Amino acid sequence: MEPFRFHLFVYTQQKPEGVSSCPSKGSLVVLEELDRQIQARGLGGNVQLTTCGCAGLCDEGPIIIVYPAGVWYRRVQPSDVSEIVGKHLLDGKPVDRLIWKDAPAMKAMPAEHLCDAMADQDQAGMLPEHLNQMIRGYMPSRCILTALEFDIFTAVGDGASAEQVSTRIHANARATGMLLNALAALGLLAKNGDDYRNTPDSSRFFVQGSKDNHRNGLLHLANIWHHWSTLTDAVRRGASIPTDRDNNPERTHDFIAAMQHHAKNRAPFVVKALGTAGVRRILDLGGGSGAYSIAFAKTSSDVQCEILDLPEVVPLTAEYVSQAGLSAQVSIRTGDMLRDHFGSGYDIIMLNAVCHMFSEEQNRDIFRRACQALAPSGRLAVQDFILNPDKAGPLHAALFSLNMLVGTDAGATYTEAEYASWMKAAGLSEVRRINLPGPSSLIVGRSKQD
């Protein structure tokens, strides 16, 4: 039994420049209009809208398939969407003029156009597309980051012209139009005439007021981009290159917002992995937004957490803890983990996404002092990106190590063996790795019993 009355598939696979595809013929605009009209007519609970890859029929795109009847529509334009929604989805009567009925032609149509284009490229000695995309990867990234800095997707709202958007973001109208066109080419805006609209993805993830808005946290990546532009000089020097953005209070705010977004989703996995049996006191070093302490406190009213962080971070931490209503269980201490005394008697000391900011020597010292601050049988828990033994992967961890090169004095990502050796040298035993969903893992060591 179908959970939805209708299930629509829209082909949206992007192809190299100059290669025929459904997106190049406007499928993303059609998708946005479908979603808008389905929601406007109250069909969201009965109609499932799904994007899909390529069927090799791009010359006849944009293509929409409507199930359960398996009706194939071809060459669909935004102006056709109202008819499809009104007649087919509301009245149950397919739009005959748009139906592709020639099954033998569909099966016989060549699906080799992309392969042929790639073969032509190879014979001409052209740079392969996968290399081209990697080399030019900064272009779409910078385009999106600039849009986020201007809050363009919020400015577009339910629809706006380039001139209207430029007025709202206080920018040049011509340049704003160029940026909006690039965003439309990336599939993050839909353009119809002079009007731009948000796509389902940009509406959900980049517009202020959306429950899944990621913009505030992503602004941290805009700050990181400026450091990555210094990578050549950082490799030559062997250390980060200072920029005029380093001491900006807004940068700290964006960083903590980004960490909060990631941490609040990962915290339940860390709590489950470590457990709360016998746990009464937790020290959260560099706790940032306090997401991990908050998660532990919510799990057990017997747990008392203490967060240690820098003076510029502590006010932001206090705000997150207060919003969670856990100020009685989660205390905050201003300090520097590289210099200040940790205290004593903790059942768990956490270092979540912290060790990559420091050198090997600094981490060894933190581990040594953390071991001294643990109660008997207490645990030191490090959550971070873990490199393979040869340090040539996984990709995220290897790239993040460069991120630490351009952004810190001596930070890097490290291997499981390195973390284990530092813990054992500090006096911890029973060192083990706990894999978590996502790109990071836990390394946990236990202090000696009395």
C-alpha positions in Angstrom: 0.0 0.0 0.0 1.4 3.4 -1.0 1.9 5.8 1.9 1.3 8.7 -0.6 -1.3 9.1 -3.2 1.3 10.3 -5.7 5.1 10.1 -5.8 6.8 12.5 -8.2 10.4 12.0 -9.4 12.2 15.0 -11.0 15.6 14.5 -12.7 18.2 17.0 -11.3 21.6 15.5 -11.9 24.1 18.2 -12.8 26.4 17.6 -15.8 29.6 19.3 -17.1 29.2 22.6 -18.8 27.9 22.2 -22.3 26.5 18.7 -21.8 22.7 18.4 -22.1 20.9 17.7 -18.8 17.6 18.2 -17.2 19.0 21.0 -14.9 20.4 22.8 -18.0 16.8 22.8 -19.4 15.2 24.1 -16.2 14.4 21.1 -14.1 15.4 22.9 -10.9 13.0 25.8 -11.6 10.3 23.2 -12.3 11.1 21.4 -9.0 10.8 24.6 -7.0 7.5 25.5 -8.7 6.2 22.0 -8.0 7.1 22.2 -4.4 5.5 25.6 -4.0 2.2 24.6 -5.6 2.0 21.3 -3.8 2.3 23.1 -0.5 0.0 26.0 -1.5 -2.8 23.6 -2.5 -2.4 21.6 0.7 -1.2 18.4 -0.9 2.0 18.0 1.1 0.6 15.1 3.1 -0.5 13.2 0.0 2.3 13.9 -2.5 5.9 12.9 -2.1 8.4 14.9 -4.3 11.8 13.3 -4.9 14.9 14.3 -6.9 16.8 11.7 -8.8 19.8 11.2 -11.1 20.0 10.6 -14.8 18.1 8.2 -17.1 20.1 9.2 -20.2 17.1 11.0 -21.6 18.4 14.5 -21.1 17.6 15.8 -24.6 13.9 15.4 -23.7 14.1 17.1 -20.3 13.0 18.3 -17.9 11.4 14.9 -17.2 8.9 14.2 -14.4 7.6 10.7 -13.5 4.4 10.4 -11.6 3.7 7.2 -9.7 1.8 4.9 -8.9 0.6 5.0 -12.6 4.1 5.6 -14.0 3.2 8.6 -16.1 6.2 10.1 -17.9 6.1 13.8 -18.6 8.8 15.4 -20.9 9.9 18.9 -21.7 8.0 20.2 -18.7 8.2 24.0 -18.2 7.4 26.0 -15.1 4.2 27.2 -16.8 3.1 23.6 -17.1 3.3 22.9 -13.4 0.0 24.5 -12.5 -1.8 22.2 -15.0 0.0 19.1 -13.7 -0.8 19.8 -10.1 -4.4 20.9 -10.8 -5.4 18.2 -13.2 -3.2 15.2 -12.3 -2.6 15.6 -8.6 -6.0 17.1 -7.6 -8.4 15.6 -10.2 -6.5 12.4 -11.0 -6.4 13.2 -14.8 -2.9 13.1 -16.4 -2.0 16.0 -18.7 -2.1 14.2 -22.0 -0.2 16.8 -24.1 2.9 16.4 -21.9 2.9 12.6 -21.6 5.7 10.8 -23.4 4.0 7.7 -24.8 6.6 6.4 -27.3 8.1 3.6 -25.2 10.3 2.1 -28.0 11.8 5.6 -28.7 12.5 6.0 -24.9 14.3 2.7 -24.8 16.2 3.3 -28.0 17.3 6.8 -27.2 21.1 6.9 -26.7 22.2 7.3 -23.1 25.8 7.8 -24.2 25.8 11.6 -24.7 27.8 12.2 -21.5 30.3 9.4 -22.3 30.8 10.8 -25.8 31.5 14.2 -24.5 34.0 12.8 -22.1 35.7 10.8 -24.9 36.0 13.9 -27.0 37.6 15.7 -24.0 40.1 12.9 -23.6 41.1 12.8 -27.2 41.7 16.5 -27.3 43.9 16.3 -24.2 41.5 18.4 -22.1 41.7 18.4 -18.4 39.3 15.7 -17.1 36.1 17.1 -15.5 36.8 15.6 -12.1 40.1 17.4 -11.9 38.5 20.6 -13.2 35.8 20.4 -10.5 38.3 19.9 -7.7 40.5 22.8 -8.9 37.6 25.2 -9.3 35.8 24.0 -6.2 36.5 27.3 -4.4 34.3 29.2 -6.9 30.9 27.8 -5.9 32.0 27.7 -2.3 32.9 31.4 -2.2 29.7 32.2 -4.1 27.6 30.5 -1.4 29.6 31.9 1.5 29.2 35.5 0.2 25.5 34.8 -0.2 25.4 33.7 3.5 27.4 36.8 4.6 24.8 39.0 2.9 21.9 36.8 4.1 20.7 36.8 0.5 18.4 33.9 0.8 16.4 35.7 3.5 16.4 38.8 1.4 15.0 36.8 -1.6 12.2 35.6 0.7 9.1 34.6 -1.2 10.4 36.1 -4.4 12.3 39.3 -5.4 14.2 40.9 -8.3 17.9 41.6 -8.3 17.2 45.3 -7.6 15.0 44.5 -4.7 17.5 42.1 -3.2 20.4 44.6 -3.7 18.4 47.3 -1.8 17.7 44.9 1.1 21.3 43.9 1.4 22.8 47.3 0.7 24.8 46.2 -2.3 25.3 47.1 -5.9 22.4 46.1 -8.1 24.4 44.9 -11.1 26.8 42.8 -8.9 23.9 41.4 -6.9 22.2 40.2 -10.1 25.4 38.4 -11.1 25.6 36.7 -7.8 21.9 35.7 -7.9 22.4 34.3 -11.4 25.3 32.2 -10.2 23.3 30.9 -7.2 20.5 30.0 -9.7 23.1 28.1 -11.8 24.1 26.2 -8.6 20.5 25.2 -8.0 20.1 27.3 -4.9 17.8 29.8 -6.4 15.1 29.4 -9.1 14.8 32.2 -11.7 11.7 33.0 -13.7 11.9 36.1 -15.8 13.4 38.8 -13.5 12.2 37.1 -10.4 14.3 34.9 -8.1 12.9 32.4 -5.6 14.4 30.1 -3.0 14.6 26.4 -3.8 13.4 23.9 -1.2 17.0 23.4 0.1 17.8 27.1 0.4 14.4 27.8 2.0 15.0 25.1 4.6 18.7 25.6 5.4 19.6 29.2 4.7 16.6 31.4 5.5 16.2 33.1 8.9 13.2 31.8 10.8 13.4 28.3 9.3 13.7 25.6 12.0 16.6 24.0 10.1 18.5 27.3 9.4 22.2 26.7 9.3 23.3 30.2 8.2 24.6 31.4 11.6 26.9 28.4 12.1 28.0 28.4 8.4 29.3 32.0 8.8 32.2 30.3 10.7 33.2 28.7 7.3 33.2 32.2 5.7 35.8 33.2 8.3 37.8 30.0 7.7 37.9 30.8 4.0 40.0 33.8 4.6 42.6 31.7 6.4 42.6 29.1 3.7 43.6 31.8 1.2 46.9 32.0 3.1 47.6 28.2 2.7 50.6 28.7 0.3 52.3 31.1 2.7 51.4 28.9 5.7 53.1 25.8 4.1 56.1 27.9 3.3 56.3 29.3 6.8 55.1 26.2 8.7 52.6 28.1 10.7 49.4 30.1 10.3 49.5 33.6 8.8 47.8 36.2 11.0 44.9 38.1 9.4 43.0 41.2 10.4 39.9 39.0 11.2 41.6 37.0 14.0 40.5 39.2 17.0 36.9 40.0 15.7 34.3 39.3 18.4 31.8 38.3 15.7 34.2 35.6 14.7 34.1 34.0 18.1 30.3 34.3 18.1 30.1 32.5 14.7 32.6 29.9 15.8 30.6 29.0 18.9 27.4 29.0 16.9 28.9 26.5 14.4 30.2 24.3 17.2 26.8 24.4 18.9 25.1 23.2 15.7 27.5 20.2 15.3 27.8 19.4 19.0 24.1 19.3 19.8 23.6 16.5 17.2 26.7 14.6 18.3 26.3 15.0 22.1 23.7 12.2 22.5 26.1 9.7 20.8 28.9 10.7 23.2 26.6 10.4 26.2 25.5 6.9 25.1 29.0 5.8 24.4 30.4 6.9 27.8 27.3 6.3 29.9 26.4 7.9 33.2 26.6 4.9 35.6 28.6 6.0 38.6 29.3 9.5 37.0 28.8 12.4 39.4 31.3 15.1 38.3 32.4 16.0 34.7 34.9 18.5 33.6 34.3 19.8 30.0 37.5 21.4 28.8 37.0 24.0 26.1 33.3 23.3 26.3 32.2 26.1 24.0 28.4 26.2 23.8 28.2 23.6 26.5 26.3 21.1 24.3 28.0 18.1 25.7 27.6 19.1 29.4 24.0 20.0 28.7 23.4 16.6 27.2 24.9 14.8 30.2 23.0 17.0 32.6 19.7 16.2 30.8 20.4 12.5 31.1 20.9 12.4 34.8 20.0 14.9 37.5 22.8 13.5 39.6 25.5 14.7 37.2 27.3 18.0 37.9 29.2 19.4 35.0 31.8 22.1 35.0 32.9 23.9 31.8 36.3 25.6 31.5 36.8 28.0 28.7 38.3 31.3 27.7 37.0 34.7 28.8 35.6 35.7 25.4 33.7 32.4 25.2 32.2 32.1 28.7 29.4 34.7 28.2 28.2 32.8 25.2 28.4 29.5 27.1 26.4 30.9 29.9 23.7 31.9 27.5 23.3 28.4 26.0 23.3 26.8 29.5 20.7 29.3 30.7 18.5 28.7 27.6 18.7 24.9 28.4 17.5 25.7 32.0 20.5 23.8 33.5 22.4 26.5 35.3 22.0 24.6 38.6 23.7 21.5 37.1 26.2 23.1 34.7 28.7 25.6 36.1 31.1 27.7 34.1 34.7 28.6 34.9 36.9 31.2 33.1 40.3 29.9 32.4 42.9 28.6 30.0 43.4 24.8 29.8 47.0 25.3 28.7 47.9 27.0 32.0 45.2 26.8 34.7 44.8 24.1 37.3 41.9 21.7 36.4 40.8 20.7 39.9 40.4 17.1 41.1 37.9 14.3 41.6 36.3 14.2 38.2 34.7 11.0 36.9 35.0 12.1 33.3 37.1 14.8 31.7 36.0 15.6 28.2 38.0 17.1 25.3 35.5 17.4 22.4 36.9 18.8 19.2 39.7 20.5 21.1 42.9 18.5 20.7 43.3 19.4 17.0 43.9 23.0 18.0 47.1 22.1 19.9 50.6 20.7 19.2 51.7 17.2 20.4 53.6 18.8 23.3 50.6 20.8 24.4 48.3 17.8 24.2 50.7 15.6 26.2 50.7 18.3 29.0 46.9 18.5 29.0 46.6 14.7 29.2 49.1 14.6 32.1 47.3 17.2 34.1 43.9 15.7 33.2 45.0 12.3 34.5 46.0 14.0 37.8 42.5 15.6 38.0 40.6 12.4 37.6 39.0 10.5 40.4 40.1 6.8 40.8 38.9 4.9 37.7 37.9 8.2 36.1 38.0 8.5 32.4 39.6 11.0 29.9 37.5 11.1 26.7 38.8 12.7 23.6 36.5 13.2 20.6 38.2 14.3 17.4 38.9 13.5 13.8 41.2 10.5 13.7 43.8 10.1 10.9 44.6 6.7 9.4 48.0 5.3 10.5 49.7 6.6 7.4 47.9 10.0 7.8 46.8 10.0 4.2 43.1 9.8 5.1 40.3 9.8 5.7 39.9 12.8 3.5 38.0 14.9 6.0 40.6 14.4 8.7 43.5 15.1 6.3 41.9 18.3 5.0 41.1 19.4 8.6 44.8 19.1 9.5 45.5 21.7 6.9 42.6 23.7 8.4 44.6 23.7 11.6 47.7 24.7 9.8 46.2 27.9 8.5 44.1 28.6 11.6 46.2 27.8 14.6 49.7 28.2 15.9 50.6 24.5 16.0 47.4 22.4 15.6 46.9 19.3 13.5 44.8 16.1 13.4 46.4 13.0 14.9 46.2 9.2 14.6 44.7 6.7 17.1 48.2 5.5 18.0 49.3 9.0 18.9 46.4 9.7 21.2 46.9 6.2 22.8 50.6 6.8 23.4 49.9 10.2 25.0 47.3 8.8 27.3 49.5 5.9 28.4 52.4 8.3 29.0 50.1 10.4 31.2 49.3 7.3 33.4 46.0 6.2 31.8 45.2 2.6 31.0 42.5 0.6 29.2 42.8 3.0 26.3 40.3 2.2 23.5 38.6 3.7 20.5 34.9 4.1 20.2 33.6 4.8 16.7 30.7 7.2 16.5 28.3 8.0 13.6 29.9 10.7 11.5 33.5 11.8 10.9 34.8 11.8 14.5 35.6 9.1 17.1 36.2 8.8 20.8 39.5 7.8 22.4 39.0 6.9 26.0 41.5 6.1 28.8 41.0 5.2 32.4 42.9 6.4 35.5 44.2 3.9 38.1 42.0 2.6 41.0 43.0 3.4 44.6 
